[in-house]
């Protein structure tokens, strides 16, 4: 009797242990599933945290570089209209012929260290380089396809590896521009874009294969082996690519590197060149991408204007239409006052050189930023007024009472600011100049800052803008 009870007891015990073990495995499975984060529904706190460095950075370098630098805008002796990196499409260059440019791409003068040094000097905090533009050519030693700089071109070395290493050395964040559209891949746009054929259902089916077996493995390489900080997509407008694919792509990239930043061209929300998303759906992407334009005013979401210094992204030998340093510096100030970032492009030559006019302008920007950088980096826009009239912009140092009024032209001997109230003991100075300026404030007349004549007379064409530093608040 006793024994029977004991056996029953033991059996019951064993049985419950077994059940509890099973429950634990189930729980474990459950938690494993829960651990798969839905990156499309991030909390605001997580998003702000991830965006923090980029929001402080303000100024980055865009680099468009690839086989298109070889023809440099000229095909069969003729100048081809339009942006240089589109020559394959614009001149309808057959794929095999375009490949001869890749075969001739041998940038012996490329010096990654010098490029990163230039970024640093220019005051740029990050770079975004074309890992692959629409022409499909890869600037790194990819295992996914031989159509890359290390395997296909005489140069034989990995450009992205050199640049990402140099950027690490100089503290520059490294980002990659990656085109979803691909004029070279047979399952992507090789037979539609260059040959002007309509997209059919079979193309759409094939495109899925390209996304899974080609694009995603490429992205995986860029993230795992080059530790890219920004995935900057483009060419998302192609008919084959869908909103659902965009969302899945966003999730895929974030899973590989949770802290990475991804522009809004990962999805289908962009409203043309203005670059911000439509609000008719839940589009993926961390920031808007105005192209060759600056937003008219402020918006509540994050954005970055990408712009060229002349009229092309990829190098064109005949394009001399350079914007002045004044325009470029004023663009930076305007963008920052409106709460955006400036991604300013260079298009290196096939030899591997950043064109001299770009270097000159970046140097002047760096000179200005060396003095005025505190009015640009780690700033917020003012809540009410990002500007006063056309020639004054405002910024505010994050987490402080410091406001900067940046004048784009030489001010009058009395600078009047209508919406700034200084603290009583505020010292007001122009960055880079020692003088404490006299000022007075009243509600009726605003803030009046007196700029002495001897100071005004130092303004010259290389001044570009003055940043008045004030402790106070916006009223
Ligand atoms: O990489 C540089 C250019 O080669 C690329 N973007 C910059 C950063 C660029 N791609 N296209 N364009 C510039 C112009 C093309 C515009 C259009 Fe459209 C594509 C017109 C119609 C489809 C953009 C997307 C505007 C509307 C939808």
Boltz pocket constraint, residues with backbone or C-beta under 6 A from the ligand:
constraints:
  - pocket:
      binder: B
      contacts: [[A, 64], [A, 83], [A, 85], [A, 86], [A, 234], [A, 237], [A, 270], [A, 271], [A, 272], [A, 273], [A, 291], [A, 306], [A, 313]]
      max_distance: 6.0
